[in-house]
């Protein structure tokens, strides 16, 4: 990698809990880097034990140890889930963000790939597609080489803000932000972010907190929780 990312790898260690459901399995892999990108500032993690990631999230397979499937989030009226379709573009009007989406998979070491272009966000392919049931994941860089990246202002989003994802089937999934949270990377709430849900959800993830120039490291993760509230 010729350029140095100002983001860093987030590591989660599996502690023997059984992975339940496709969405949760995908989550445990994707949370390893949580969309911050750049492995120059930390060692790459290994994949936690459990079921291989698979497409989609099915709440009928069971929840998790902290409550299983949940409703449509605080303050938003969840719309019916849409069929699966690959996402193509992300739009966040309040941030004036419009980005075509890269497709993110997994490296051989288990780390989630991060967008190659710091000005683009990326959809995590082993998880649900935006609009289908489960917590779809879109990740992006907050900065790169001292310059702002696609998710630079993600932490300023507020409940009620809208997010739109244009899909390959010609439809647009419309989400409403339920809440925005920031977590220390060593206390990232994997289950809360990625547990199976009974509606179509969206998680936008990037790095946050005070940037450490010496370590080229952000200490936190910012997570935007949103629910599908319409389509066009």
N, C-alpha and C positions, 0 to 999 in steps of 0.2 A: 504494500500500500504506500503510494508515493506521498500522499497527504496525511497529515495527522488529524484525526477526529478529536474534538474536544469532549466527546462523550465517552462512556466506558461501559464495560460489561457488567451486568448484574447477575449474580450467582444465587441460585436457590438449591439447597441440599434436600434431597428426599429423606424423610425420617420414618420410612416404613409404612406410611399410610397407603392404603389401597386406592388406586386411581379409579374413579367412578365416572363412566360416561365418556363419550367421544370429546365433548367440549372440554372437560377437565383434563383429559390426556393431552389434548392439543395445548391447553393452557400451561401445563407444567413444562412443556418444551419451550413455548414462546416466551414465558416470563424470564427465561435465562438471560436474555439481554434487554428485554423490555423496551425495545425500540430505540435505544440510545446510540448504538453503533460504535464501531471502532474498537479493535481489540489490542491496540498498542499500549493502553494504560493498565491492562489487567490480563491475567491468564484466562484463556477460554475455559468455560465450565464443561462438565460432562452431563450427559442426559440422566435425569433421575429414573429410577426403576419404575416400570408400570407399562400399561398398554400403549402401543404405538399410536401416534396421532392419527386421527381419521377425520374425514370431511363431515362437518355438520355437528349440531348438538341436539341430542334427543333427551328431553327431560324425563321421558318415560323409563329411561334406564336407571333412574334413581338420582338422588341429589348427592349431598356431601355431608360430612359430619357436623356442619354448621347450618343446616336448615334446608338443603335441597333447593328445589325450584322456587322461584320467587315471582312476584307480580311485576308490573311495568314501571317500577321506580317511583320516586317521590314526585308528585305534582304533574305527571304526564299520563295521558290516557293511551295505553298501548294499543296499536293497531294490529290486525291479524297478520301473522307471519306470511312472507312471500315465498315462492319457490326459490330454489337455489339458482344463482346466476353470478358469474364472475364480475366483480366490481371493476370499473374502468376509470372513474374520476371522483375525487373528493372535493366538495365545496363547503367552506365555512364562511358564510357572509359576514359575520361579526368581526372576523379576523382578516377579511379580504384574501382568503386563501382559496386557490383553485389549483388542484394538482392531479395530473394523471397518476395512476397507481402502478408501482412496480409490484411484482408478485414475489413474496418472500417464502422461502422454504427453510430447511435446516441444513447446517453444515454437518459433516461426518462426526464432529465432536459433540453434536447435540445442540449447539448454539443456534438460535434463530438467526437467519440472515437479516441484514439491515439494508435499507435502501442504498444503492450504489451512488445515486444522485442525491446530494444533501438538500436539493430544492424539491424533491418529490417524496411523498409518503409511500408506504408499502402495505399491502394487505397480506396477512399471514394465511397462506393457502391451506394448511392442514386444519384450520378452524372453520367455523361457519362462514358462509358468504353474507355480507351485509344485507339485512332484510329477511333472511331466513332465521328460523328459531335458534337461539343460542347467542353467546357473546362473541360477535365478530371482532377481530383485532386489527387495527390499523396503527402502524408505528411510524415515527419519523424523527429525524435529528432536530435538536434545538439550536445547535451551532456547529460550524465546521471551519477550521483554520481561522478562527477569530471573526467569522462572518455569520450573521443570522441565517438560520435554515428554516425549512418549511413550518416547523412547529415551535418557532421562537416564542410566540405569544400564546401558546396553548394554555398556560396557567392563568391567563386573564379571562378565560371563558366563564360564563355564569349559567346557572339554572335558567332554562327557558330559551337559551340560544338554540339555533337550528343548525343541523348538519345534513348535507345531502350527498348521496352516493349514487352516481349514475352507473347502471349495470349493463352487461352485455345483451340482456334481453330487451333493451330499449326502455326499460322502466327506471325510475329514480326512487330510491328508498329515502324517505324523509324522517330524520331523527330529531328528538328534542332532548337537550341536555337535562339530566336529572340532578347531577352534582359534579363537582370537581374536587379532587383530593390530591394531597401530596404526602408521600411516604418516604422515610429513610430507606435506602436500598436494602439495608440489613434487616428491615422489619416489613418488607413488602408483603401485603396480605393476599397471598396467592389464591386462596379459596374464595375470598370476597370478590376479587376481581374476575375470576374465571369460572366460578361454579355454574352448573347447569341452571338455566332459567326457563320459565314457561312462556317466554315471549322473545321477540327479536330485539337483541340489544347490540350496542356498539361500544367499544372501548378504544379511545385514542390515547396513545402512550408515548411519552418522551421523558427526557431527563429534566431535573429541576434542582433548585437550591443554589447556594453560592458556589460559583465555579472556582475550583482550586487550580490555579495556573501551574503550580509546581508539579502537581500530579496529573494534570490534564484530565480532570475528574469532576463530575457533578455528583453530590452525595445523595440526591433524592430522585424519585420518579414522580411525575405528574400523570394522573389518570383522569380522563374525562369519561364519565358514565352517561350513556344516552339510551333512549328507548325509541323504537320505531313508532311513529305517530301518524304516518301517512305514506302515500305513494302516488306517483304520477306516471 
